[in-house]
Amino acid sequence: MDNMKEMELQTDESGTRIDTWLAVKIKEFSRSYIQKLIDDGMVKVNNSAVKSNYKLKISDRVTVQVPEPKKLDVKPEEIDIKILFEDDDIIVVDKPKGMVVHPAAGNYTGTLVNALMNYCGDRLSDINGVIRPGIVHRIDKDTSGVLVVAKSNRAHEVLSEKLKTHDINRKYISVVEGIIHEESGKIDAPIGRHPVERKKMAVNLRNGRTAVTHFKVLERFKNTTYVEVTLETGRTHQIRVHMSYIGHPVVGDTVYGRKKQKYDLNGQALHAKLLGFEHPITGEYLEFESEIPEYFERLLSELREGK
């Protein structure tokens, strides 16, 4: 394959998970990068792609294809960002609605990464390469609120592991369509790519990954419900997919909800209100809360007034 380097290794042990084995064998790669290579089908055992929990057998032939880093011109930009906390290892920011977290095809400017590159210089973790320096987790372009960015590679690896083991406390607020009659609930339904519309996610019982969302009703209006949502897992578009799945799509969400919206929101009414986690280096528990933004307060006022 073009722009690939290939490594071939012969196994000398049996019963070890391939991700654990590779992390020991290939010291120059972080565990999270090895995980990404496996997820992307770049790791093969006896010419077949495997999952990270594959248990090795004696004399298995393992090949690892490593893509050459892409040279992309992502430039620092002077964009105001609201910083809630910063030290040598992490930076916690309050992202506004409408800002993309990191560059992607056709969208290399105006992102949080462009702003962070200007603010932090080269003091961002490089585990995710030039497109996503420091980015451990994301929130959608039209979701506002708090997220943590890694400055050191060690912090990045620890935070990534905490996300996998669900050791990060994430609470959102949202306004959803319809009246939810229960006071609280749990949605446990796997999420994967939509079988037909590949840009969308969907509850996918066959090929989806475990996804668990908890919700609690805060207030009921005439035709909508104000909820607090807690994530147990962090799949792409999880809250939007899960709320739509139970018949209560997020207000303003034209992808998973109504195509024609009643409210002038420019995107979904979804705000990442709280983020709590143990500091990846010191172990101290930190918790950050983002104020409810003006667009969200305006929507709540209109609903309370019955508009």
C-alpha positions in Angstrom: 0.0 0.0 0.0 1.2 3.5 -0.7 2.6 5.6 2.1 2.7 2.6 4.5 5.5 1.0 6.3 5.0 -2.7 7.3 6.4 -4.4 10.3 6.3 -8.2 10.7 6.6 -10.0 14.1 6.6 -13.6 15.1 4.8 -14.4 18.3 6.6 -16.4 21.0 3.8 -16.6 23.6 0.3 -17.8 23.8 -2.8 -16.4 25.5 -1.7 -12.8 25.6 -4.1 -10.1 24.1 -2.6 -8.7 20.9 -3.0 -5.0 22.1 -1.0 -5.8 25.3 1.6 -7.7 23.4 2.2 -5.0 20.8 2.5 -2.3 23.4 5.4 -4.2 24.8 7.0 -5.1 21.5 6.7 -1.7 19.8 8.0 0.8 22.3 7.8 3.8 20.0 4.0 3.6 19.8 1.6 4.6 22.6 -1.1 2.1 23.7 -3.8 4.4 22.3 -2.1 4.6 18.9 -1.8 0.8 18.8 -5.5 0.6 19.6 -6.3 2.9 16.7 -4.2 0.8 14.3 -6.1 -2.3 15.4 -9.5 -0.5 15.1 -8.5 0.7 11.6 -7.7 -2.9 10.5 -4.0 -2.2 10.2 -3.0 -5.1 12.4 -3.4 -8.6 11.0 -2.7 -12.0 12.4 -1.9 -14.6 9.7 -3.2 -12.1 7.1 -6.6 -11.6 8.8 -7.6 -8.4 10.7 -8.3 -8.9 14.4 -9.9 -7.1 17.3 -7.8 -5.9 20.3 -9.0 -8.7 22.5 -7.6 -11.4 20.1 -5.5 -13.9 22.1 -2.2 -14.8 20.5 -1.1 -18.4 19.7 2.4 -19.7 19.4 3.9 -18.9 15.9 1.1 -16.5 14.9 2.5 -14.1 12.2 1.6 -10.5 13.1 1.8 -7.7 10.5 1.4 -4.1 11.4 0.9 -1.5 8.7 1.8 2.0 9.9 0.5 5.0 7.8 3.1 7.6 7.0 2.1 10.8 8.9 0.1 13.2 6.6 1.6 16.6 6.1 -1.4 18.8 6.5 -1.3 22.6 6.8 -3.2 23.2 10.0 -2.3 26.7 11.1 -2.6 28.4 14.5 -5.4 31.0 14.5 -6.1 33.8 17.0 -9.5 32.8 18.2 -10.8 33.6 21.7 -11.3 30.5 23.9 -12.7 30.4 27.4 -10.3 28.5 29.6 -11.6 27.0 32.9 -8.4 25.4 34.1 -4.8 24.9 32.9 -1.6 23.4 34.1 1.4 21.6 32.4 -0.6 18.5 31.5 -4.2 19.5 30.7 -6.3 22.4 29.7 -10.1 22.5 30.3 -12.1 24.7 27.9 -15.6 25.9 27.5 -16.5 25.4 23.8 -19.1 27.7 22.2 -21.9 26.4 20.0 -20.9 26.4 16.3 -17.2 25.6 16.8 -15.8 22.4 15.4 -13.4 20.6 17.8 -10.7 19.6 15.3 -10.0 20.0 11.5 -11.4 17.5 9.0 -11.6 17.2 5.3 -12.7 20.6 3.8 -12.7 22.2 7.2 -9.2 23.2 8.4 -9.8 26.6 9.9 -11.8 28.1 12.8 -11.6 25.0 14.9 -10.8 24.6 18.6 -7.5 23.0 17.5 -6.6 26.1 15.5 -7.2 28.2 18.6 -5.3 25.9 20.9 -2.3 25.8 18.6 -2.2 29.6 18.7 -2.6 29.6 22.5 -0.4 26.6 23.5 2.1 26.5 20.7 3.7 23.0 20.6 2.6 22.2 24.1 -0.1 19.8 23.1 0.0 16.0 23.1 0.9 14.6 19.6 -0.7 11.1 20.0 -3.5 11.9 17.6 -1.2 13.5 15.0 -1.3 16.9 13.3 -5.1 17.0 12.9 -6.1 16.3 16.5 -3.2 17.5 18.8 -4.3 17.2 22.4 -7.8 16.0 21.6 -8.9 13.2 23.9 -12.7 13.5 23.4 -15.0 15.6 21.3 -18.3 17.3 21.5 -20.3 18.0 18.3 -20.0 21.4 16.5 -23.4 22.5 17.7 -23.0 21.2 21.2 -21.7 23.8 23.6 -19.8 23.1 26.9 -16.8 21.8 28.7 -14.1 19.4 27.5 -10.6 18.5 28.6 -7.6 18.7 26.2 -4.2 16.9 26.9 -1.0 18.9 26.8 1.3 16.0 27.7 1.3 12.6 26.1 1.2 10.9 29.5 -2.0 12.9 30.4 -3.5 11.9 27.0 -2.9 8.2 27.6 -4.3 8.3 31.1 -7.4 10.3 30.1 -8.1 8.0 27.1 -8.0 5.0 29.5 -10.4 6.7 31.9 -12.8 7.3 29.0 -12.6 3.7 28.1 -13.3 2.5 31.7 -16.1 5.1 32.1 -14.2 6.9 34.9 -15.0 10.4 33.7 -18.2 12.1 35.0 -20.1 13.8 32.1 -23.4 15.6 32.6 -25.3 17.3 29.8 -28.5 19.3 29.7 -30.9 19.2 26.8 -34.4 20.0 25.7 -36.1 17.1 23.8 -39.3 16.8 21.8 -42.4 15.5 23.5 -43.3 14.8 27.2 -41.2 12.3 29.1 -43.5 10.9 31.8 -40.9 9.0 33.8 -38.8 11.0 36.2 -35.7 9.2 35.1 -34.5 6.4 32.9 -31.7 4.4 31.3 -31.1 3.8 27.6 -28.9 0.8 27.0 -28.7 0.2 23.2 -25.5 -0.3 21.1 -24.6 2.4 18.6 -22.8 2.0 15.2 -22.9 3.4 11.7 -26.3 3.8 10.1 -26.7 0.8 7.7 -27.7 3.1 4.8 -26.7 6.7 5.6 -23.0 6.3 6.4 -22.6 9.8 7.8 -25.1 9.1 10.5 -25.0 6.9 13.6 -27.8 4.6 14.7 -28.8 2.0 17.3 -27.3 -1.0 15.6 -28.0 -4.3 17.4 -25.8 -6.3 15.1 -22.6 -4.3 14.7 -23.0 -1.5 17.3 -20.8 -0.9 20.3 -22.1 -0.8 23.9 -23.8 2.6 24.7 -25.5 3.6 27.9 -27.2 6.9 28.6 -29.0 8.0 31.8 -31.6 10.8 31.8 -33.5 12.7 34.5 -36.4 15.1 33.9 -35.8 18.6 35.2 -38.9 20.4 33.8 -41.8 19.7 31.5 -43.3 22.2 29.1 -46.3 22.0 26.7 -44.7 19.8 24.1 -41.1 19.4 25.2 -39.0 18.2 28.2 -35.9 19.7 29.8 -33.6 16.9 30.9 -30.2 16.2 32.5 -28.3 13.5 30.7 -25.4 11.5 32.1 -23.1 9.5 29.8 -21.8 6.1 30.9 -20.1 5.6 27.5 -19.1 8.1 24.8 -20.1 7.0 21.4 -20.4 9.5 18.5 -23.7 11.4 18.7 -24.7 9.2 21.6 -27.2 11.4 23.3 -28.8 12.5 20.0 -29.1 8.9 18.7 -30.4 7.5 22.0 -33.0 10.3 22.7 -34.3 9.9 19.1 -34.4 6.1 19.6 -36.8 6.5 22.5 -39.0 8.9 20.6 -37.7 12.1 22.1 -35.2 13.7 19.7 -33.2 16.7 20.8 -34.9 20.0 19.9 -33.0 21.6 17.0 -31.5 18.4 15.8 -32.3 18.1 12.0 -30.2 15.0 11.6 -31.9 12.7 14.1 -35.1 14.7 14.7 -37.5 16.9 12.8 -36.3 18.3 9.5 -38.3 21.4 10.0 -37.7 22.9 13.5 -40.0 25.3 15.4 -37.2 27.1 17.2 -34.5 29.3 15.8 -31.5 27.5 17.3 -29.0 26.7 14.4 -28.3 23.2 15.8 -29.4 21.0 18.7 -30.3 22.2 22.2 -27.5 20.2 23.9 -25.0 21.6 26.4 -22.1 19.7 28.1 -22.6 21.2 31.5 -20.3 19.3 33.8 -17.0 17.4 33.5 -15.4 15.6 36.5 -12.3 13.4 36.5 -9.2 12.5 38.5 -6.2 14.6 37.3 -4.2 12.2 35.0 -0.9 13.0 36.8 -1.7 14.1 40.4 -4.8 11.9 40.9 -6.7 14.9 42.5 -10.4 14.9 41.6 -11.4 17.9 39.5 -14.8 19.1 38.5 -15.7 21.8 36.1 -19.1 23.3 35.2 -20.1 25.4 32.2 -22.7 28.1 32.6 -25.9 27.6 30.6 -25.3 29.6 27.4 -27.5 32.5 26.3 -29.1 30.5 23.4 -30.2 27.8 25.8 -31.5 30.2 28.5 -33.5 32.0 25.7 -35.1 28.7 24.6 -36.0 27.8 28.2 -37.6 31.3 28.7 -39.7 30.9 25.6 -40.9 27.4 26.6 -41.8 28.6 30.1 -43.8 31.4 28.6 -45.6 28.9 26.4 -44.4 30.4 23.1 
